[in-house]
Amino acid sequence: MNEVLARVPIDPSTMAETPAALDASPESDPDRLRWFPKGTHITIRGLTKTFDDVVLYKDFDLDIPKGKVVSVFGPNGCGKSTLINMISGILEFDSGQILFDGKTARETRIGYVFQNYREAVFPWSRAIDNIRYPLQFLGLSKAERDARVEELLTSFDVKIDLNRYPYELSGGQQQLVSIMRALVVDPEVLFLDEPFSALDYEMTLFLRDRLQKVLTEREVTTLLVSHDLDEAVTLADEILLLTKKPTQVAERLQFNASRPRTPETTLTDEFIAVKSRSLEIFQREVRK
Amino acid sequence: MSAGLGKNRIVKRLQPLIGAAVLVFLWWLASEGRLVDPVLLPTPGESWHAFVSGLTEGTLWNDFWRTIVRTTVSFAIAIIVAVPIGVFLGSSETVYRSVEFSVDFFRSTPASALFPLFLVIFGVGEEAKIAVAAFGAALIIVFNTAYGVMNARKQRQLAAKVMGAPRVRILTDVTIWESLPQTFVGMRSGISIALVIVIVAEMFIGSTDGLGQRIINAQMIFDMPEMYASIFAAGALGYGLNLLFIILERRFVHWGGK
């Protein structure tokens, strides 16, 4: 029993708080004694994943806080995308358990934005039908579905003609469609896999701005993979730094600057401090 | 300036016809200049006359129509049978691997080699011709559809999965769409093959009408203008079907490769 408890890492920032017990009723459930910090949304326990004999994750534990943006950053090949793919349920893992407030990924409303928007949107459907697509699986009435779309379009203040097909839109506009498709279901968790890396800077700033607005309004638990440290820090409430494989958590840094964060945020002392610390840890891990 | 542009456009439009015009001219030269035995090569004028009078007064139109009907019926059967099978085979790699050899083998077998077999099974009537053409077309459609489904890029399927789509919906909303460009490739080759088989079947397995029968009859009585006219009709039919498919493809797979 002690062994189980010992394996669960306690986030230093919340260590002062009383850990909340997972309220599982069956006495036979071995997980009922596991602990996680208050305000946790996603619990990852004993995650193990190997690719062709290469151990990528071994007994990996992690707690992800509710309603926060967590940026995942780490050395090349440490499995950042693999991690969010496993959490989001699109990639199988060998063993371990991932739960969202006790639910599985399949039982959770998930939004996922892929890096490669060209191969993520459905080119045979008009942009607006792409955005509507996931709503049909929520069991809403037509009026509710229309209201959801309408609300989202208003908060994004979209200027493009959504009756066009994706291939008639620019790359940034396609990614915008992709982001709206992820958000229209009002996701409990949003996954962003390098969503801006293929876009120009102007479009990136625009999309970041809209995305932040919606995420702050709705307090969506968000996991962002980014290879751009500036971006990772700018958008994050917490930066999750990973080690080389077999991957473990190297460090978790908090970044509490007020929102909305703009390019000016990157000029503040707080930002520079967090970024320097992240870089330091990153370089330490790369050299290991 | 604009007149010049207009002229350019007309020249561009007519460009594809230049080759045809040269060909007809060479044909005319060869037949008028007696470079080839006139019994074997009538003049373009005689052949054209046979074509027009065959359509207006004779039975060419009827034969043309019979061939179209046989080709489309066999092609329709092929699609109805082959597309679902292709989707089924393609959606499971294990299943596909286990039948790949058989499909590939029959696809490589000349359909004409199967005529006798189909005659034994279906008799000398209409059914044998349609069945063998449908069989030939179906194999190539199965192969291409399965290939399209199997090689559908995974990311959109994952996107649908993460949005909560059940497996059947991933198949119908994403995978089948994703495979559609490849399925169309199969259908386009399928209809050409169906036409080839129908024409050959009309020639050799007891037919009283159809372009194939018309061509072989004209050959037997050495009515060369008639034969050239029928060959031209068969060519026009093949070309027309291909064109029809290009239009359908543009309409239904407008997003292909984008």
HADDOCK unambig.tbl for C-alpha pairs under 7 A between the chains (distance, minus, plus):
assign (segid A and resid 88 and name CA) (segid B and resid 162 and name CA) 7.00 0.50 0.50
assign (segid A and resid 89 and name CA) (segid B and resid 162 and name CA) 6.92 0.50 0.50
assign (segid A and resid 90 and name CA) (segid B and resid 158 and name CA) 6.10 0.50 0.50
assign (segid A and resid 90 and name CA) (segid B and resid 162 and name CA) 6.37 0.50 0.50
assign (segid A and resid 106 and name CA) (segid B and resid 164 and name CA) 6.89 0.50 0.50
assign (segid A and resid 110 and name CA) (segid B and resid 162 and name CA) 6.56 0.50 0.50
assign (segid A and resid 110 and name CA) (segid B and resid 163 and name CA) 6.46 0.50 0.50
assign (segid A and resid 111 and name CA) (segid B and resid 163 and name CA) 6.80 0.50 0.50
assign (segid A and resid 119 and name CA) (segid B and resid 155 and name CA) 6.28 0.50 0.50
assign (segid A and resid 119 and name CA) (segid B and resid 156 and name CA) 6.23 0.50 0.50
assign (segid A and resid 120 and name CA) (segid B and resid 155 and name CA) 6.09 0.50 0.50
assign (segid A and resid 120 and name CA) (segid B and resid 156 and name CA) 5.00 0.50 0.50
assign (segid A and resid 120 and name CA) (segid B and resid 159 and name CA) 6.38 0.50 0.50
assign (segid A and resid 121 and name CA) (segid B and resid 156 and name CA) 7.00 0.50 0.50
assign (segid A and resid 123 and name CA) (segid B and resid 255 and name CA) 5.78 0.50 0.50
assign (segid A and resid 124 and name CA) (segid B and resid 255 and name CA) 5.83 0.50 0.50
assign (segid A and resid 134 and name CA) (segid B and resid 163 and name CA) 5.50 0.50 0.50
assign (segid A and resid 137 and name CA) (segid B and resid 164 and name CA) 6.26 0.50 0.50
assign (segid A and resid 137 and name CA) (segid B and resid 165 and name CA) 6.53 0.50 0.50
assign (segid A and resid 167 and name CA) (segid B and resid 258 and name CA) 5.98 0.50 0.50
